[in-house]
Protein backbone atom coordinates (compact mmCIF):
# COMPACT_ATOMS: atom_id res chain seq x y z
CA UNK A 1 0.00 0.00 0.00
CA UNK A 2 1.23 3.44 -0.86
CA UNK A 3 1.08 6.05 1.94
CA UNK A 4 0.85 9.79 1.28
CA UNK A 5 4.02 11.78 1.95
CA UNK A 6 2.53 13.41 5.07
CA UNK A 7 1.81 9.96 6.59
CA UNK A 8 5.37 8.80 5.87
CA UNK A 9 6.78 11.97 7.44
CA UNK A 10 4.55 11.59 10.49
CA UNK A 11 5.59 7.93 10.81
CA UNK A 12 9.30 8.84 10.64
CA UNK A 13 8.82 11.67 13.13
CA UNK A 14 7.08 9.32 15.53
CA UNK A 15 9.90 6.79 15.30
CA UNK A 16 12.42 9.57 15.99
CA UNK A 17 10.51 10.76 19.05
CA UNK A 18 10.21 7.20 20.36
CA UNK A 19 13.97 6.73 20.10
CA UNK A 20 14.69 10.04 21.82
CA UNK A 21 12.22 9.24 24.61
CA UNK A 22 14.04 5.96 25.23
CA UNK A 23 17.28 7.92 25.53
CA UNK A 24 16.11 10.13 28.40
CA UNK A 25 18.98 8.95 30.62
CA UNK A 26 21.57 10.46 28.33
CA UNK A 27 23.40 13.59 29.39
CA UNK A 28 26.10 15.99 28.24
CA UNK A 29 28.16 14.78 25.32
CA UNK A 30 25.89 11.75 24.92
CA UNK A 31 23.01 14.08 24.02
CA UNK A 32 25.23 15.95 21.55
CA UNK A 33 26.24 12.66 19.96
CA UNK A 34 22.62 11.51 19.65
CA UNK A 35 21.40 14.83 18.20
CA UNK A 36 24.28 14.97 15.71
CA UNK A 37 23.67 11.40 14.57
CA UNK A 38 19.89 11.78 14.30
CA UNK A 39 20.21 15.14 12.48
CA UNK A 40 21.50 13.18 9.47
CA UNK A 41 17.87 12.23 8.72
CA UNK A 42 16.42 13.11 5.32
CA UNK A 43 13.14 14.60 6.61
CA UNK A 44 13.70 18.40 6.40
CA UNK A 45 11.41 19.33 9.31
CA UNK A 46 12.96 16.76 11.68
CA UNK A 47 16.47 17.67 10.54
CA UNK A 48 15.79 21.38 11.09
CA UNK A 49 14.45 20.79 14.61
CA UNK A 50 17.36 18.55 15.58
CA UNK A 51 19.93 20.99 14.21
CA UNK A 52 18.29 23.80 16.18
CA UNK A 53 18.50 21.73 19.37
CA UNK A 54 22.12 20.89 18.58
CA UNK A 55 22.88 24.59 18.07
CA UNK A 56 21.63 25.43 21.57
CA UNK A 57 23.42 22.47 23.13
CA UNK A 58 26.65 23.56 21.45
CA UNK A 59 26.38 26.93 23.21
CA UNK A 60 26.72 25.10 26.52
CA UNK A 61 29.63 23.00 25.22
CA UNK A 62 31.46 26.05 23.85
CA UNK A 63 31.01 27.91 27.15
CA UNK A 64 32.45 24.96 29.05
CA UNK A 65 35.37 24.64 26.64
CA UNK A 66 36.11 28.37 26.76
CA UNK A 67 35.98 28.41 30.53
CA UNK A 68 38.37 25.47 30.69
CA UNK A 69 40.83 26.43 27.95
CA UNK A 70 41.01 30.20 28.45
CA UNK A 71 40.46 30.59 32.19
CA UNK A 72 41.39 27.17 33.56
CA UNK A 73 37.99 26.69 35.24
CA UNK A 74 36.31 23.33 35.22
CA UNK A 75 32.75 23.69 36.45
CA UNK A 76 30.85 20.47 35.89
CA UNK A 77 28.66 19.62 38.89
CA UNK A 78 26.69 16.93 37.01
CA UNK A 79 29.59 15.16 35.24
CA UNK A 80 28.45 16.10 31.74
CA UNK A 81 31.67 17.54 30.26
CA UNK A 82 34.20 15.24 28.58
CA UNK A 83 37.07 16.61 30.70
CA UNK A 84 37.24 15.81 34.40
CA UNK A 85 39.56 16.23 37.34
CA UNK A 86 41.84 13.23 37.74
CA UNK A 87 41.87 11.32 41.03
CA UNK A 88 44.10 12.85 43.74
CA UNK A 89 46.67 10.07 43.42
CA UNK A 90 47.57 11.39 39.96
CA UNK A 91 48.47 14.87 41.28
CA UNK A 92 52.16 15.82 40.86
CA UNK A 93 54.16 15.62 44.04
CA UNK A 94 57.13 17.70 45.14
CA UNK A 95 59.91 15.98 47.04
CA UNK A 96 62.21 17.95 49.30
CA UNK A 97 65.56 16.78 50.69
CA UNK A 98 65.08 15.50 54.23
CA UNK A 99 61.31 15.19 53.83
CA UNK A 100 59.55 12.23 55.43
CA UNK A 101 57.59 11.68 52.21
CA UNK A 102 60.62 11.03 49.99
CA UNK A 103 59.92 7.31 49.63
CA UNK A 104 62.11 5.83 46.92
CA UNK A 105 62.86 9.19 45.34
CA UNK A 106 65.82 10.02 47.63
CA UNK A 107 65.02 13.68 48.06
CA UNK A 108 64.42 14.37 44.37
CA UNK A 109 62.89 17.80 43.72
CA UNK A 110 61.12 18.03 40.39
CA UNK A 111 61.85 21.10 38.30
CA UNK A 112 58.89 23.53 38.83
CA UNK A 113 58.70 24.16 35.07
CA UNK A 114 58.40 20.44 34.36
CA UNK A 115 55.80 20.22 37.10
CA UNK A 116 53.69 22.96 35.47
CA UNK A 117 54.05 21.32 32.05
CA UNK A 118 52.83 18.00 33.45
CA UNK A 119 49.93 19.63 35.30
CA UNK A 120 47.56 19.23 32.34
CA UNK A 121 48.45 15.54 32.02
CA UNK A 122 48.16 14.78 35.71
CA UNK A 123 45.35 17.01 36.93
CA UNK A 124 42.79 16.35 34.21
CA UNK A 125 41.63 13.33 32.27
CA UNK A 126 39.08 12.55 29.58
CA UNK A 127 35.64 11.26 30.48
CA UNK A 128 35.20 9.22 27.31
CA UNK A 129 31.55 8.42 28.04
CA UNK A 130 30.73 12.15 27.60
CA UNK A 131 32.77 12.71 24.44
CA UNK A 132 30.55 13.17 21.34
CA UNK A 133 32.70 10.80 19.29
CA UNK A 134 30.57 11.10 16.16
CA UNK A 135 32.29 14.43 15.48
CA UNK A 136 35.01 15.04 18.12
CA UNK A 137 37.64 12.30 17.84
CA UNK A 138 39.48 11.15 20.98
CA UNK A 139 42.78 12.34 19.52
CA UNK A 140 41.42 15.90 19.24
CA UNK A 141 39.87 15.89 22.72
C-alpha positions in Angstrom: 0.0 0.0 0.0 1.2 3.4 -0.9 1.1 6.1 1.9 0.9 9.8 1.3 4.0 11.8 1.9 2.5 13.4 5.1 1.8 10.0 6.6 5.4 8.8 5.9 6.8 12.0 7.4 4.5 11.6 10.5 5.6 7.9 10.8 9.3 8.8 10.6 8.8 11.7 13.1 7.1 9.3 15.5 9.9 6.8 15.3 12.4 9.6 16.0 10.5 10.8 19.0 10.2 7.2 20.4 14.0 6.7 20.1 14.7 10.0 21.8 12.2 9.2 24.6 14.0 6.0 25.2 17.3 7.9 25.5 16.1 10.1 28.4 19.0 8.9 30.6 21.6 10.5 28.3 23.4 13.6 29.4 26.1 16.0 28.2 28.2 14.8 25.3 25.9 11.8 24.9 23.0 14.1 24.0 25.2 15.9 21.6 26.2 12.7 20.0 22.6 11.5 19.6 21.4 14.8 18.2 24.3 15.0 15.7 23.7 11.4 14.6 19.9 11.8 14.3 20.2 15.1 12.5 21.5 13.2 9.5 17.9 12.2 8.7 16.4 13.1 5.3 13.1 14.6 6.6 13.7 18.4 6.4 11.4 19.3 9.3 13.0 16.8 11.7 16.5 17.7 10.5 15.8 21.4 11.1 14.5 20.8 14.6 17.4 18.5 15.6 19.9 21.0 14.2 18.3 23.8 16.2 18.5 21.7 19.4 22.1 20.9 18.6 22.9 24.6 18.1 21.6 25.4 21.6 23.4 22.5 23.1 26.6 23.6 21.5 26.4 26.9 23.2 26.7 25.1 26.5 29.6 23.0 25.2 31.5 26.0 23.9 31.0 27.9 27.1 32.5 25.0 29.1 35.4 24.6 26.6 36.1 28.4 26.8 36.0 28.4 30.5 38.4 25.5 30.7 40.8 26.4 28.0 41.0 30.2 28.4 40.5 30.6 32.2 41.4 27.2 33.6 38.0 26.7 35.2 36.3 23.3 35.2 32.7 23.7 36.5 30.9 20.5 35.9 28.7 19.6 38.9 26.7 16.9 37.0 29.6 15.2 35.2 28.5 16.1 31.7 31.7 17.5 30.3 34.2 15.2 28.6 37.1 16.6 30.7 37.2 15.8 34.4 39.6 16.2 37.3 41.8 13.2 37.7 41.9 11.3 41.0 44.1 12.8 43.7 46.7 10.1 43.4 47.6 11.4 40.0 48.5 14.9 41.3 52.2 15.8 40.9 54.2 15.6 44.0 57.1 17.7 45.1 59.9 16.0 47.0 62.2 17.9 49.3 65.6 16.8 50.7 65.1 15.5 54.2 61.3 15.2 53.8 59.5 12.2 55.4 57.6 11.7 52.2 60.6 11.0 50.0 59.9 7.3 49.6 62.1 5.8 46.9 62.9 9.2 45.3 65.8 10.0 47.6 65.0 13.7 48.1 64.4 14.4 44.4 62.9 17.8 43.7 61.1 18.0 40.4 61.9 21.1 38.3 58.9 23.5 38.8 58.7 24.2 35.1 58.4 20.4 34.4 55.8 20.2 37.1 53.7 23.0 35.5 54.1 21.3 32.1 52.8 18.0 33.5 49.9 19.6 35.3 47.6 19.2 32.3 48.5 15.5 32.0 48.2 14.8 35.7 45.3 17.0 36.9 42.8 16.3 34.2 41.6 13.3 32.3 39.1 12.5 29.6 35.6 11.3 30.5 35.2 9.2 27.3 31.5 8.4 28.0 30.7 12.1 27.6 32.8 12.7 24.4 30.6 13.2 21.3 32.7 10.8 19.3 30.6 11.1 16.2 32.3 14.4 15.5 35.0 15.0 18.1 37.6 12.3 17.8 39.5 11.1 21.0 42.8 12.3 19.5 41.4 15.9 19.2 39.9 15.9 22.7 
